[in-house]
């Protein structure tokens, strides 16, 4: 959870950069600094702020320590069962998760966020302690008040808008566009603190008011923070290990390109959970109830779809995979019934980042085994290619290129696809014109619903020193959600990853790619043109690609498939049917018996290559 923007005392005042330029900018700058405290601003060297916080049904406390001369800061929060921190030590931005694990935020977005925060927290809008630029954009209205709108761009950061009340010259809001969302921060209830006007009420919105974060300032102290307070925290006490030995190996099921493993929680189970490199810990409400855990809060969960879902929080005392264990892990509580309908495989939760962050993890896609190794004595001795990565929040991100176009690519075992290219990357590089995809439709399903893409085939994908020929490539059509990230070129899924056996060393931020028996196999796209989900007694057709074999067979959205080649659909696992639609040879005829409007029908589906 990121709250640093909301906690920034530098945001609480006017937050305006000094820039050479004529009226009305100079007048707004002068009056806004005077309104915020004038010379009192120049006298501030450090700030210690304490807050009450509420969001998503959770309440708690937060604090912020700021070096007003350099921009260093440390923010901490405690909300219900979770606590965490983030900061900037003058060189690196970092985040500490709910279990104390640290990671450096060194992606393009991470560095820009740190630059913006350092700029704001040094009052560089007036003091010029850090470089930046400001422009006067326009006059506007904010809840009936006339405001001056400025655009501020810290050097090394990204632009954001400042809305300044034309009467009081205090800030009413800031607006900043991030990777996938626009964050609007509202300021009110200004009071005197140490000779400055400080907002005691702050509200942070990222799209849906239901999930707004509300902060109330309860105390602020100036010029009393020690210089040592801004160092990155020490690593947390060890909370993981092995019941015996220094490694464990467990089998997994690969279905729809997703990895399912058996996990024990609080000594019970095993339960079948998904395994995802960057995914958060998840249990369903039903499993939480079975474990006697009561969820707290209603936070926002978002993914590749365009909708959000409510999620709660619980703490699991012990998580076990084979002989490996993790203690005191926070799990999100999220309903996965719709996921089971999409996948046709029952799952009651997910494990991912927290496991990968602690252990060295080997995924043997050839032998369907997951091996967890002790990181302290790990030394790679295989013949794989080492590809370094940075953390895009929880997800490993590597430098790569698609057909010679450089970009940042997330490595995501939780994606069934081969390669999804993000909307901003597609638009920036005119990839629709380059590839001229002939088909489009539903190509994935996750938190928030269906994901639609135009589908083509690239020539070569490079991930560090690894090359993948002719990957099926999806150009997203999403306008919201994870696939609209302006900082990411693409998301590499299991369609590509399963060509290798992979070793993830999160501690040293490197992935080893070992080509396996799947490496030489051609990458194929669905040959039916259908997207189907499981429904009682069969499968419901939710999408039919125009010009596809399914369209030619007369199948339509809403039809219910009851039998396939004479076999009851209820007896045919969804992953098996999807595999047939994808890998059976072009020209294969499949008899489909279906129901439309309560009436039975049948047709013959003739598979063909579409990409």
LUMFI-443318 format. One record per residue (C-alpha): x, y, z. Coordinates in steps of 0.02 Angstrom, whole numbers, padded with zeros to 5 digits, always signed. Layout:
XYZ;...
//
This chain:
+00000+00000+00000;+00071+00168-00050;+00027+00318+00055;+00182+00425+00035;+00094+00551-00078;-00043+00577+00049;+00078+00594+00193;+00192+00721+00113;+00195+00880+00214;+00266+00965+00061;+00101+00929-00025;+00003+01006+00116;+00057+01183+00076;+00044+01257-00097;+00169+01140-00182;+00221+01256-00321;+00388+01260-00411;+00483+01421-00439;+00508+01459-00621;+00568+01608-00717;+00421+01681-00807;+00302+01823-00806;+00127+01850-00738;+00015+01777-00681;+00138+01641-00628;+00253+01754-00526;+00105+01827-00434;+00033+01656-00393;+00203+01593-00332;+00231+01744-00222;+00057+01742-00144;+00054+01553-00121;+00217+01553-00025;+00157+01698+00082;-00006+01605+00118;+00091+01449+00168;+00199+01545+00292;+00325+01647+00193;+00491+01652+00284;+00432+01511+00398;+00448+01395+00248;+00632+01439+00228;+00664+01402+00411;+00600+01222+00400;+00740+01092+00392;+00641+00937+00441;+00463+00884+00478;+00390+00746+00587;+00203+00718+00551;+00079+00599+00633;-00086+00552+00555;-00245+00454+00582;-00286+00352+00428;-00444+00267+00364;-00470+00173+00202;-00575+00027+00144;-00654+00000+00314;-00486-00004+00403;-00423+00126+00525;-00248+00154+00589;-00104+00273+00606;+00035+00337+00496;+00189+00445+00514;+00306+00539+00400;+00485+00596+00430;+00553+00720+00303;+00719+00804+00270;+00660+00970+00199;+00835+01013+00136;+00873+00857+00032;+00705+00770+00003;+00745+00613+00102;+00593+00539+00189;+00521+00388+00279;+00333+00352+00286;+00259+00216+00397;+00082+00152+00420;-00017+00026+00523;-00189-00021+00459;-00284-00165+00537;-00177-00322+00520;-00047-00240+00407;+00095-00119+00426;+00229-00060+00308;+00344+00080+00258;+00423+00166+00110;+00554+00299+00089;+00697+00382-00004;+00873+00388+00069;+00937+00519-00052;+00994+00387-00176;+00868+00246-00182;+00681+00234-00158;+00628+00081-00059;+00474-00007+00008;+00450-00122+00156;+00301-00240+00143;+00184-00303+00277;+00305-00440+00330;+00456-00327+00336;+00535-00378+00170;+00628-00237+00083;+00647-00199-00101;+00723-00055-00197;+00602+00037-00312;+00721+00059-00459;+00606+00054-00610;+00573+00209-00714;+00411+00240-00620;+00493+00209-00451;+00628+00336-00487;+00503+00466-00549;+00393+00445-00396;+00545+00469-00283;+00598+00625-00380;+00424+00700-00362;+00415+00662-00177;+00589+00734-00143;+00543+00892-00238;+00381+00918-00144;+00454+00882+00026;+00592+01011+00004;+00467+01150-00038;+00566+01170-00199;+00420+01261-00276;+00484+01411-00178;+00656+01364-00111;+00739+01292-00268;+00822+01160-00159;+00790+01036-00300;+00773+01079-00485;+00607+01081-00574;+00494+01177-00691;+00321+01255-00674;+00197+01322-00800;+00038+01421-00778;-00098+01323-00867;-00265+01409-00841;-00398+01475-00724;-00528+01347-00672;-00659+01315-00538;-00650+01193-00393;-00814+01164-00301;-00871+01338-00349;-00706+01423-00308;-00594+01507-00434;-00424+01422-00441;-00258+01443-00529;-00198+01281-00611;-00010+01254-00626;+00088+01110-00701;+00243+01060-00603;+00379+00946-00673;+00520+00902-00553;+00684+00860-00638;+00690+00672-00655;+00506+00661-00608;+00339+00670-00697;+00218+00816-00716;+00072+00847-00600;-00057+00984-00581;-00075+01103-00433;-00243+01187-00403;-00222+01347-00300;-00370+01439-00223;-00375+01613-00302;-00439+01689-00139;-00334+01605-00003;-00189+01548-00114;-00188+01380-00025;-00186+01216-00122;-00355+01132-00147;-00293+00979-00243;-00153+00897-00343;-00177+00782-00492;-00042+00660-00546;-00048+00526-00681;+00041+00365-00637;+00070+00205-00731;-00112+00149-00738;-00208+00274-00631;-00234+00458-00597;-00212+00506-00414;-00305+00660-00352;-00259+00723-00179;-00376+00847-00093;-00323+00967+00046;-00433+01058+00172;-00448+01116+00353;-00292+01224+00350;-00227+01275+00521;-00073+01358+00593;+00073+01243+00633;+00242+01319+00677;+00205+01479+00583;+00144+01385+00428;-00029+01347+00359;-00047+01159+00354;-00193+01054+00290;-00259+00943+00430;-00375+00845+00315;-00310+00753+00161;-00407+00637+00046;-00326+00529-00088;-00430+00465-00234;-00373+00345-00372;-00538+00331-00465;-00674+00258-00354;-00724+00361-00201;-00770+00200-00112;-00585+00163-00091;-00525+00338-00047;-00392+00358+00088;-00431+00489+00221;-00295+00564+00330;-00313+00677+00482;-00159+00767+00547;-00143+00743+00734;+00030+00815+00765;+00177+00898+00678;+00350+00944+00738;+00477+01047+00642;+00668+01039+00642;+00684+00894+00764;+00720+00741+00652;+00893+00661+00663;+00991+00640+00502;+01007+00453+00537;+00819+00429+00529;+00818+00419+00339;+00927+00265+00315;+00849+00112+00233;+00789-00008+00370;+00889-00162+00414;+00828-00329+00345;+00689-00404+00451;+00711-00557+00563;+00703-00719+00465;+00524-00782+00454;+00547-00931+00337;+00645-01093+00325;+00634-01281+00305;+00570-01409+00428;+00715-01517+00369;+00857-01496+00246;+00892-01343+00139;+00771-01372-00004;+00605-01447-00048;+00526-01502-00211;+00341-01520-00243;+00242-01569-00399;+00127-01445-00483;-00017-01455-00605;-00005-01346-00761;-00180-01304-00822;-00220-01162-00943;-00034-01119-00924;-00063-01085-00739;+00035-01169-00599;-00064-01252-00458;+00024-01316-00302;-00032-01395-00139;-00008-01281+00012;-00044-01308+00196;-00110-01159+00296;-00107-01156+00486;-00074-01343+00487;-00227-01384+00382;-00247-01442+00204;-00165-01464+00085;-00261-01337-00019;-00236-01313-00205;-00172-01135-00236;-00110-01043-00388;+00073-00996-00393;+00115-00827-00472;+00284-00737-00476;+00212-00568-00432;+00045-00613-00356;-00008-00571-00179;-00057-00703-00052;-00243-00741-00072;-00372-00852+00010;-00557-00861-00032;-00688-00808+00095;-00738-00990+00112;-00561-01044+00154;-00538-00900+00275;-00695-00956+00364;-00635-01137+00367;-00473-01078+00447;-00567-00975+00575;-00500-00810+00508;-00608-00654+00505;-00568-00533+00362;-00540-00350+00400;-00575-00205+00281;-00638-00185+00104;-00489-00131+00001;-00482-00114-00187;-00423-00259-00293;-00385-00227-00477;-00307-00326-00618;-00313-00345-00807;-00500-00314-00815;-00581-00143-00803;-00677-00170-00641;-00621-00172-00459;-00665-00298-00325;-00675-00286-00134;-00539-00377-00038;-00514-00403+00148;-00360-00447+00250;-00314-00590+00368;-00152-00653+00443;-00102-00836+00423;+00016-00898+00558;+00101-01032+00453;+00109-01065+00265;+00191-01228+00206;+00246-01293+00035;+00326-01463+00054;+00451-01443+00198;+00467-01255+00170;+00372-01135+00283;+00334-00950+00304;+00271-00874+00466;+00143-00736+00497;+00093-00696+00319;-00042-00570+00273;-00167-00642+00148;-00297-00548+00047;-00471-00621+00055;-00545-00625-00118;-00688-00726-00197;-00624-00841-00334;-00784-00921-00395;-00777-00823-00558;-00595-00875-00577;-00645-01058-00560;-00774-01030-00698;-00640-00954-00808;-00509-01087-00774;-00616-01241-00749;-00498-01286-00606;-00551-01261-00426;-00429-01155-00326;-00450-01078-00155;-00309-00952-00158;-00140-00899-00221;+00041-00887-00164;+00175-00792-00255;+00287-00644-00216;+00307-00683-00031;+00372-00858-00073;+00484-00802-00215;+00552-00657-00112;+00616-00772+00025;+00674-00929-00067;+00767-00963-00227;+00632-01044-00334;+00655-01163-00480;+00506-01193-00595;+00531-01351-00697;+00401-01332-00834;+00465-01490-00916;+00446-01601-00763;+00305-01503-00677;+00400-01477-00515;+00426-01326-00404;+00585-01324-00301;+00621-01203-00157;+00803-01179-00110;+00892-01097+00037;+00950-00926-00028;+01095-00907+00093;+01205-01039+00011;+01135-01035-00165;+01257-01028-00311;+01193-01059-00485;+01291-01193-00578;+01176-01229-00725;+01193-01186-00909;+01051-01060-00915;+01061-00880-00970;+01061-00753-00827;+00940-00609-00852;+00946-00471-00720;+00784-00388-00666;+00714-00245-00564;+00557-00247-00459;+00403-00168-00535;+00320-00168-00364;+00307-00358-00337;+00340-00411-00517;+00511-00448-00592;+00542-00332-00740;+00678-00357-00870;+00750-00253-01011;+00704-00323-01180;+00641-00285-01353;+00508-00341-01474;+00562-00340-01656;+00698-00214-01617;+00590-00098-01511;+00662-00083-01336;+00553-00089-01181;+00526-00152-01004;+00443-00322-00990;+00360-00397-00836;+00387-00584-00805;+00221-00657-00753;+00193-00843-00725;+00013-00799-00680;-00028-00754-00861;-00086-00890-00980;-00036-00786-01132;+00132-00779-01221;+00153-00591-01236;+00034-00448-01198;+00089-00276-01258;+00025-00127-01159;-00089+00004-01235;+00030+00153-01219;+00174+00052-01293;+00064-00006-01438;+00007+00171-01473;+00179+00252-01454;+00258+00131-01578;+00110+00120-01699;+00107-00069-01680;-00066-00093-01752;-00006-00017-01914;+00155-00118-01905;+00074-00288-01875;-00100-00259-01948;-00183-00392-01838;-00328-00480-01922;-00423-00539-01769;-00476-00471-01601;-00575-00537-01456;-00569-00594-01274;-00394-00661-01242;-00389-00668-01053;-00487-00654-00893;-00435-00596-00721;-00478-00481-00578;-00599-00355-00652;-00664-00467-00792;-00622-00500-00973;-00471-00432-01065;-00484-00398-01252;-00342-00390-01376;-00298-00384-01559;-00191-00537-01596;-00039-00551-01709;+00130-00638-01714;+00293-00545-01686;+00457-00602-01762;+00568-00607-01609;+00555-00563-01425;+00716-00532-01329;+00728-00537-01140;+00904-00490-01093;+01011-00618-01183;+00866-00737-01217;+00775-00741-01385;+00603-00814-01421;+00551-00833-01603;+00378-00794-01671;+00281-00772-01508;+00093-00750-01519;+00074-00567-01473;-00081-00482-01403;-00103-00294-01426;-00216-00247-01282;-00379-00156-01314;-00405-00117-01129;-00433+00063-01076;-00417+00031-00889;-00323-00091-00780;-00149-00166-00776;-00126-00172-00965;-00133+00017-00980;+00032+00044-00888;+00131+00182-00974;+00294+00123-00897;+00286-00057-00959;+00305-00121-01138;+00233-00294-01111;+00186-00436-00997;+00274-00603-01032;+00165-00750-00984;+00180-00938-00971;+00156-00963-01158;+00335-00902-01173;+00401-00949-01001;+00357-01134-01013;+00484-01150-01154;+00613-01141-01014;+00648-01209-00843;+00670-01053-00738;+00768-01011-00581;+00711-00854-00490;+00839-00778-00372;+00745-00628-00303;+00881-00589-00177;+01007-00554-00315;+00873-00498-00439;+00915-00620-00578;+00818-00753-00674;+00905-00900-00758;+00824-00962-00919;+00861-01144-00963;+00786-01200-01131;+00687-01361-01112;+00599-01484-01228;+00460-01357-01260;+00580-01228-01330;+00574-01285-01511;+00386-01307-01517;+00290-01174-01614;+00187-01049-01516;+00004-01066-01566;-00154-00968-01536;-00329-01038-01512;-00393-01116-01675;-00579-01109-01635;-00613-00923-01607;-00709-00958-01446;-00693-00895-01269;-00789-01012-01154;-00812-01016-00966;-00879-01157-00860;-01064-01153-00816;-01173-01283-00734;-01193-01430-00851;-01075-01364-00984;-00986-01212-01051;-01052-01040-01093;-00988-00950-01248;-00937-00774-01197;-00847-00719-01355;-00841-00769-01538;-00703-00695-01646;-00768-00625-01809;-00718-00731-01959;-00665-00876-01849;-00713-01061-01864;-00837-01034-01722;-00921-00892-01816;-00925-00999-01974;-01007-01139-01874;-01146-01020-01821;-01101-01015-01637;-01149-00857-01542;-01117-00771-01376;-01235-00843-01246;-01243-01019-01319;-01216-01160-01194;-01107-01304-01252;-01180-01468-01188;-01084-01603-01282;-00920-01613-01380;-00897-01757-01503;-01037-01847-01415;-00960-01829-01243;-01049-01731-01107;-00965-01564-01080;-00983-01587-00892;-00867-01737-00905;-00739-01643-01010;-00622-01532-00907;-00615-01353-00971;-00424-01350-00984;-00432-01509-01089;-00561-01434-01207;-00462-01272-01223;-00307-01374-01263;-00400-01464-01402;-00461-01300-01476;-00284-01235-01473;-00172-01382-01519;-00275-01501-01627;-00218-01487-01806;-00298-01363-01927;-00438-01452-02020;-00489-01554-01867;-00679-01569-01856;-00761-01557-01685;-00946-01587-01664;-01027-01463-01545;-01200-01490-01469;-01264-01332-01389;-01417-01247-01318;-01485-01079-01373;-01639-01003-01294;-01681-01172-01217;-01678-01260-01386;-01548-01392-01434;-01436-01368-01586;-01280-01448-01657;-01143-01395-01776;-00969-01443-01834;-00820-01336-01788;-00675-01348-01912;-00515-01285-01832;-00399-01172-01929;-00243-01069-01899;-00295-00888-01866;-00128-00810-01819;
//
